[in-house]
Amino acid sequence: MSQTTFTSVKLQPALIENLTSLGYNNMTQIQAESLPHVLAGKDVIAQGKTGSGKTAAFGLGILEKLKVKQFRIQSLVLCPTRELADQVAKEIRKLARSIHNIKVLTICGGMPFGPQVGSLEHGAHIIVGTPGRIEDHLYRGTLNLDNVTTLVLDEADRMLEMGFQSAIDAITDATPSNRQTLLFSATFPDSIKTVSEHIMVDPVMVKVASSDNNTNIRQYFYKVENNKQRLVALRLLLLKHRPESCVVFCNTKLETQRVSDELNNFGLSALALNGDLEQRDRDQTLVRFTNKSVCILVATDVAARGLDVDSLDMVINFEVVRDPEVHVHRIGRTGRAGKKGTAHSIFIETEMHRFEKVSEYMEKEFDISVLPPFSILEKPGYKPDMVTLQIDGGKKQKVRPGDILGALTGKNGIAGKQVGKINMFDNWAYVAVHKDASKPALAKLSEGKLKGRSFRIRRIR
């Protein structure tokens, strides 16, 4: 397919200039096919997976028609999870760098309600949020959507799966009927058709073939005798390949915890990610995985939504999922940004039809692979090279990443290359350090000061 540049669509010069400075020259397929319709003010349904560039497709549409001098909420973007909402808001801010005084606000569940009310009173141009919390603000009268000209439903399929149907209905009813509605979804079940018929006017349908994006991914399928053998197969694959960063997909919350516990019992480094986690535990789990201080994340599809890891070595499907589109979405987490990735799927005889459905959907003939030899199970487990330290001080205490890095690498400190990712939250921060440097790093932070204050530091295990 020939490349289409951003200069071929009607965008204001400041946006084009900023896109060039960000290195965004050619559009992705979903951008090339949806952006002209978005800019023309049409309602659009776009089907494409995470990583296809959909945020820029709707983000540029929002920014192009935004009236900065009218300080009221003009656009609302709904996302299924707080992680995805944060990611989307960050991307919109990046796209808006050349336009001064644009305010993008995230309004999500799992965060204190009071400060959000205060932020809303100060006003915003663009709100990015989760349906439950947005609906909550509407009911309490703390959010006014009378001036919304663009409503975006991002990852609409997952929002419906998570039970947000009634919240979406309430939110759309609270926005003007002449608004533009943009719906982005990785899959297109009947529930999406029903919603689109209810909230959209004569939408343009754009579909990007999922399989096009999986050329960097090598897939392997393994057939095992029974459910007990699945765990053995999983251990064999992990011990053979020893991935630094791997997501194991399970179909239920219960299974994520069981599998994660079993892997840890066998000396591997795993954490479960599911909808039962409290927000702080969820944040901590994601931080530890993305900063490489935990190698294996065992997750459900819904919980992994919005997970943004550039260099995921491997994806393992603990069982082949019923919907082949979900399978494609899962494996698309690896092999991103031009890197190579591998996806391994385990199934039993009664799931043979699922394996065949994936093959048919992806228009590829897959062989059944042979598992590594059982002798590998005698090998010891492996642990990550990084560990995470938690600092009980964050943005509200005016602590910045530079303060933490400076404290660690100052006089008699550890080497800069031994410091990994630093993640900041309102009242705490996390820093990844190489395991060999964890004791001196802990001592340096505990004995030293940040912003002239002493904070409690601990290693998370």
N, C-alpha and C positions, 0 to 999 in steps of 0.2 A: 504494500500500500504506500502511495506517495505521501510524503510528509506535508502537513499543513501548518503554516506558521501563525502565530498569534496576530501578526500584522494583517492577516487576511480578513479579520473580523473587525467590526466597528467598535473599538475600545478607545477611550480617551488617551491622549499621548502619555500622560503621567503614569497610567497603568501599564502601558506597553513598555515604557522606559524602566519601570520597576521590575517587570517580568524579565527583561533583558538582563538587568543587574543580578537577578536571582538565577540566571542561567536557564530560564524557561523560554526556549525559542520555538520548538515544535510542539504542537498539541498532541496529546494522547488521543486514541481513537474516540473515547467517550466525549472528550472535550470538542474535537472536530465535528462530531455528529450532533451534539446537544447545544453547544454554546451559541451558534447562530440563531436557533429557535428561542433560547433563553433571552438573548439580547433583543429579539423581536417582540418580547413580551408574551410569548405563548406559554400555555401550560405544557409541561414536559414530564413524561415518565421515562426514566433512563435506567436500564438494567446493566449493572457492571459491578465487579467485585472490589473489595478493599484493595487499594494500591493502583486503581485504574485512573486516578486523577480526577475523580468526581468532585472533590471539594473545590478545586479551582474552577470547575465548570459552573457550579452554582455561585461560588464566591465572587467571581468576576462579574457575573450577572447582577448580583446584589450591589456591588461597588459601583458599577457603571451607572446605575440609575439613582444611587443614593444622593439625597440633598443634604449636604453637611450642615448648612445653615439652619435647617429645620431640625431642631434638637428634640426629636421624638422617635419612638420605636417604629422603624420603617420595615425591618425584616426580622423574621423569626425562623430559626433553624432548630428543628426537633431531632434529637439523637437518642438511641436506646440506652447508652451508659454515660456516666460522668467522664470516663476516660476518653471516649470518642468526642464528647462535647468539648473537652479541653483541647483535644487535638485539632478539631475543626476551628475553634476560636483562634488558636495559635496560627493556623494556616491563613485565616481571613486577615488577621492583623499583619501578617507577613506580606500578603498581597496588597494591603492598604497602606504600606509604608510611605508611599509618595503623596498620600492625601492626608493633610493635617487635620487634627482634632476629631478623628473618627473614634467613637467609643463602642467597643464590643464587650458585652457583659455575658458571663456564663451563670446560668441559674439552674442548679442541679440538686437532686436529692442527696442525702448523706452529708450535707453541709448545714451549718446553723442557719435558721430561718431569718433571725433578726438582722444580721449584717446585709443579707440580700435585700431586705425591705429598704434599708438605708441606701444601698447602691441604686435601687430602682427609683428612689426619690430624687437622686441626683441626675437621673436620666441616662439614656443610651440611644444609639442609632440601630444597633443590631443586637439581638438576644440569641444566644445559643444555649439550649437547655434540654433537660429530660422531661417527658410529658407529665409525669406525676407531679413534679414540683411546679411546673408552669401552671398546671390546672389548679394546684393548691393556692398559688398567688392570685389567680383569677377569682376563685371563690372568696378569698379574703379581701378582694378589692385593692390589692397592692400592685396590680399589673394591668395596664390599659393597652389593648391591642387595636384600638380604633383607627390608627394611622398606618397599619401594616399594609405594605404594597406587595411584599413577597413572602410566601410561606414555603419553607423547605422541609420535607420529611426525608431525613437521611437514614438509610438502612431501615426502611419502612417494614420490611418483612420481619426483622427482629423485634421491632417495637410491638408488632401485632402478636408475635410469639410470646412476648413477655407480658401480654395482657393489657396493653395500653389503648385498646380500641376506644373505650368510653372517654378516656382522657383526650385522645386525638379529636373525637367528635366535639367535645366541649370546647377545645381550643379553636378548632376551625369555625365553630359557631360564633366565637367571640371576635373573629377577624372580619373585615369588610368582604362582601360577596364578590366585589370586582377585583380582588387581589389576584396576583399571579401565583400559581401553585406548582412547585417542582417536587417530584417524587423520585427518589433514588433507592434502588433495591438490588441486592445481589441475586435474589430469586424472585419469581413472579407467581406465587400461589393464588388460588381463587380469592382469598381474603383481600389481597392487594387490588384485584380487579374491582371488587365490591367497594372498597374505600375510594378508589380513583373515580368510579362512576358517581359517587356521592359528593366528592369535594372538588372535582376538576371539570373544566369546560373544554371539550373538544381537544384533549391532550395529544401532543405529538409523541409517538413511541420510538425510543432509541434503544437498540439492543446491541451490546458488544459481546461477541463470542468469547466465552470464558476460556476455552481451550487455547486461544491464541496466546494467552498470558502464561501458559505453563510449559513453554519450550525449554526453560532452564531447569526443569524438575524431572528427576528420574524416579519412576514409580516401581515399587515392588509389592507383590501380594503374596501372602503366606496362608496356607490352609492348615488348620490344626484340628486335632481329634475332638476336643471338647472345651468347655469354658475354662476348666482348670489349666489347660495347656496354653491359654492366651497369655497368662502372666509369665509362664516359662519363656514363651516366644518373645515377649516384651523384654525380659531380662537379657535374653541372648542377643537381641538387636542392640540394646544399650551397651552391653559389655563389649560387643564386637566393634561398634562404631565410636563409642565413647564421645558422643556429641557434647560440645561446650554449652549448647543451647538448643533444647528440644521441647516441643509441645506434644504431649500425649492427649489425644481427644477421647473422651468417654461420653456416653449418652446420658448418664444420670449423675446428680450431685453425689449420691451415696457411693457410686462407683469411683468418682474422682478421689474421695477420701480413702477408700479401701486400697486402691491401686497405689496412691501416694504413700500410705503407711507401709505397704508391703515392700515397695522399692527402698524406702529408708531402712527397713529391717534388714535388707540385703546389702546395706552399705553404700547405697546410691544417694544422690542429693536431689530430693523432690519436694514440691509443695503443691497442694491442691488449690484450685481456683474455681469457686462455684458461687451461686447466688445466695448461699447461706452466710457468707462472710460479712462481718461488720465492715463499714467503709474503711476504718483505719487498718484493719487486718488485710483488707483487699489491697489498699495502697502499698502496704509493707510487702505483701507477696509480689506484686508487680514490680516494685522497686528492686527487690532482691533478684528477681529473674532477669530484668532488663539490665541490671548492672553486673550480671554474670557471677553473682555469689551463690546462686542456685542453678544447677544445670537443667533440671527437668521440671516443667510445669504441667500438671495433670488437670485438664480443664474441660468444662462443658462448652458447647458452641456459644451459648448466650453469654457466659462469663468471659469468654476470650474475645468478645466483640470489642473493638477499639484498641486491642493490644497492638502496639506499634513497635515491632522489633525488626530492625533492618537486616541483621545478619543471623537469621534463624537457620541453624545447620540442618535441622531435620524435623519432620512432622511424622508422628506415628498415630494411626487410627487403631485404637484398641479393638474396635470392631468396625466393619464396613457399614457406613450409615445408609439409611433407607433411601434418602433423596440424593441422587447423583450430583445435583447442583451444589448441595451442601458439601459433598465430598470435594468438589473442585474448589470451593471456597476455602475449605480447610487446608488443602495442600498448597494453595496459593500463598500461604503464610511464609513458605520457604522459597528460595530461588528468586528473591526480589532484588531490585536495583542492579540487574545484570549479573548477579552472583548465581552460582550453581547450588541446587538444593536437592534433597532426597525425601521421598515420602514413602512410608512403609505401612501397609494395611494388613490386619490379621482377621481371618474369618473362619467360620466352621461350615460344615456341609449344608446346614439349613439356611445359611446366608449366601449360598452360591449364586442365587438369582440377583442379589445386590451387586455382587462382583460383575456379573454379566451386564447389569444395567449401567454401571459406571463405564464399562468398556464400550457399550453401545452409544452412550451419551457423549463420550469423548472421542468417538470414532477412531478408537485404537484397539489393537489386539494386545492384550496383556497376558504374558505367561505367568504361571504360578511358580514363584521362586522357592529355592531350598533354604531353610533356616541354617544359621551357623551351627557348627558341631556342639553337642551338649558339654563337651570338655571345657568350653569357655566359662561355664557356670562356676568352675573351680577358681576362676580368677577373682581377685578381690574387687570390691566396688571402687569407684573413683570419685574424688571430690573436686569442686571448682578451685581455681587458683585465687579467687577473690573472696573477701569476707565483708560484711556490712556493719558499720558502726552507726548507732543512732545518737543524735545530739538533741537534747531536750530544749532546743531553741530554734526558732525559724524566722520567717519573714516578719512576723509581728514584733519580734525582738530585734529587728533590723539586722539580722545575721545574713550575710551574703555568701555565695559560693567562694568568692575570692578570699573572704576572711578565713574560711575553713581550710582552703588550700594553703594560704599563707601560714596558718598555725601549724599545719602538718609538715611543711617543707622548710620552715624557718630554721634558726640556729639549732644545730644538733638534731634536725628533723629527718624525716624519711625522704627518699628521692621522689621527684615529681612523677616519674614514670611508674612509681608504685601506687599512685593515687588514680582511682577509676572515676566512675560517674558520681556526681554530687546532685542529689534531689532535694529540693526545698519545698516545705509545706508551711502552713501558717505558724504552727507552734513547735515544729521539730524539723530536723533535717537528717538525711542519710548520706553517708559517704562510703564508697567501696574502696578498700585498700587491699594490696596483695597480701595473701595469708602470712608470708614470711615477715611482713612489716606490721602485722596487726597489733602485737604487744607494744612496740615502741610508739605506734600511732595512737593507741589507746592512752598510753602514758602521757604523750605530748599534749593531747587534747584535754585530758583530765587535769593535768598540772598547770597548763597554760590558760589563757583567757581569750574570749572572743568578744569583741566590742567592749572590752574592759570588764567583762563579767565571766564568772565561772558557770559552766553548764554541766548537768549530769550527762555522762557518756557511757554507753554500754554496747557490747558486741551482741548482735542478734544471732541466735542459733536456731 
